[in-house]
Amino acid sequence: MGERIQKIRQVFGLSQEQFAYGIKVSAAEAASYETGECDPPREIMERVCMIYGIRENWLDTGTGRMFFQEADNKNLRWFMLWDPDGKHDPERLWLVDKIVGFSDLKVALLADIAAALV
């Protein structure tokens, strides 16, 4: 699992500190997940999947596709999580938390809006 967590972080171009902040754990705790020292608890795994659009099965076992939704939706999450200076924005994380349950149609609409803003 550590290798898969590291892959998620690298795909998004995050430092361990940025990744840790995004999933609401300490940098040391996130590092322990990456090194395989310990596996994240289910709550943290669910948070990683929700924030980064990762399939739980892939995170658990490494099988299947990595991302749950299309790349556009992944990019929408990225847009909402980070400000232009590369710093984490908790207000945007709140918004991500709120749209997780949206239908694909609503997410696609938000992606179109985000693309128009960039």
C-alpha positions in Angstrom: 0.0 0.0 0.0 2.9 2.3 0.7 4.0 2.3 -2.9 0.4 3.2 -4.0 0.2 6.1 -1.6 3.5 7.4 -2.8 2.2 7.0 -6.4 -0.9 9.1 -5.6 1.3 11.8 -4.1 3.7 11.8 -7.1 0.9 11.8 -9.7 -0.4 15.1 -8.1 3.1 16.5 -7.7 2.8 16.9 -3.9 5.4 17.0 -1.2 4.8 14.7 1.7 3.8 17.8 3.8 1.3 18.9 1.2 -0.2 15.4 0.9 -0.3 15.1 4.7 -2.1 18.4 5.1 -4.6 17.5 2.5 -5.6 14.3 4.3 -5.5 15.9 7.7 -2.6 13.9 9.2 0.9 14.9 10.3 3.8 14.7 7.8 5.4 12.0 9.9 2.2 9.9 9.8 1.9 10.3 6.0 5.5 9.3 5.7 4.9 6.1 7.7 2.1 5.2 5.3 4.4 5.6 2.3 7.3 3.6 3.8 4.9 0.8 4.7 5.8 1.2 8.4 2.0 1.1 9.0 -1.1 1.1 6.9 -3.5 4.0 7.2 -6.7 3.4 9.1 -9.9 3.0 7.0 -11.0 6.6 7.7 -7.7 7.9 6.2 -8.0 5.6 3.2 -11.5 6.8 2.5 -10.3 10.4 2.8 -7.5 9.8 0.3 -9.9 8.2 -2.1 -12.5 11.0 -1.8 -10.1 13.9 -2.1 -8.0 12.5 -5.0 -10.6 10.5 -6.8 -8.9 7.1 -6.1 -10.7 3.8 -6.3 -10.7 2.1 -2.8 -10.1 -1.3 -4.4 -7.0 0.0 -6.1 -5.7 1.6 -2.9 -6.4 -1.6 -1.0 -5.1 -4.2 -3.5 -3.4 -2.4 -6.4 -5.9 -4.0 -8.9 -8.1 -2.2 -11.4 -8.0 1.4 -12.4 -6.4 4.0 -10.1 -8.9 6.8 -10.6 -12.6 6.6 -9.8 -13.7 9.4 -12.1 -12.5 10.7 -15.4 -9.4 12.8 -15.6 -11.5 16.0 -15.9 -13.0 15.3 -12.5 -9.5 14.6 -11.1 -8.4 18.0 -12.4 -11.4 19.7 -10.9 -10.5 18.3 -7.5 -6.9 19.5 -8.0 -8.2 23.0 -9.1 -10.3 23.2 -6.0 -7.7 22.0 -3.5 -4.7 24.2 -4.4 -4.4 27.9 -4.8 -2.0 29.4 -7.5 0.9 29.6 -5.1 0.7 25.8 -4.5 -0.6 26.2 -0.9 -3.4 24.1 0.4 -6.7 26.0 0.7 -9.0 24.5 3.4 -12.0 26.4 2.0 -11.6 24.6 -1.3 -11.3 21.3 0.6 -14.6 22.1 2.2 -16.1 22.5 -1.3 -14.6 19.2 -2.4 -16.2 17.5 0.6 -19.6 19.0 -0.4 -19.5 17.9 -4.1 -18.3 14.3 -3.6 -21.9 13.1 -3.7 -22.7 15.0 -6.9 -23.8 13.1 -9.9 -21.4 12.8 -12.9 -23.5 15.5 -14.7 -23.1 18.0 -11.9 -19.4 17.2 -11.7 -19.0 17.7 -15.4 -20.8 21.0 -15.1 -18.4 22.1 -12.4 -15.4 20.9 -14.5 -16.7 23.1 -17.4 -16.9 26.1 -15.0 -13.4 25.4 -13.6 -12.0 25.2 -17.1 -13.6 28.5 -18.0 -12.0 30.2 -15.0 -8.4 29.0 -15.7 
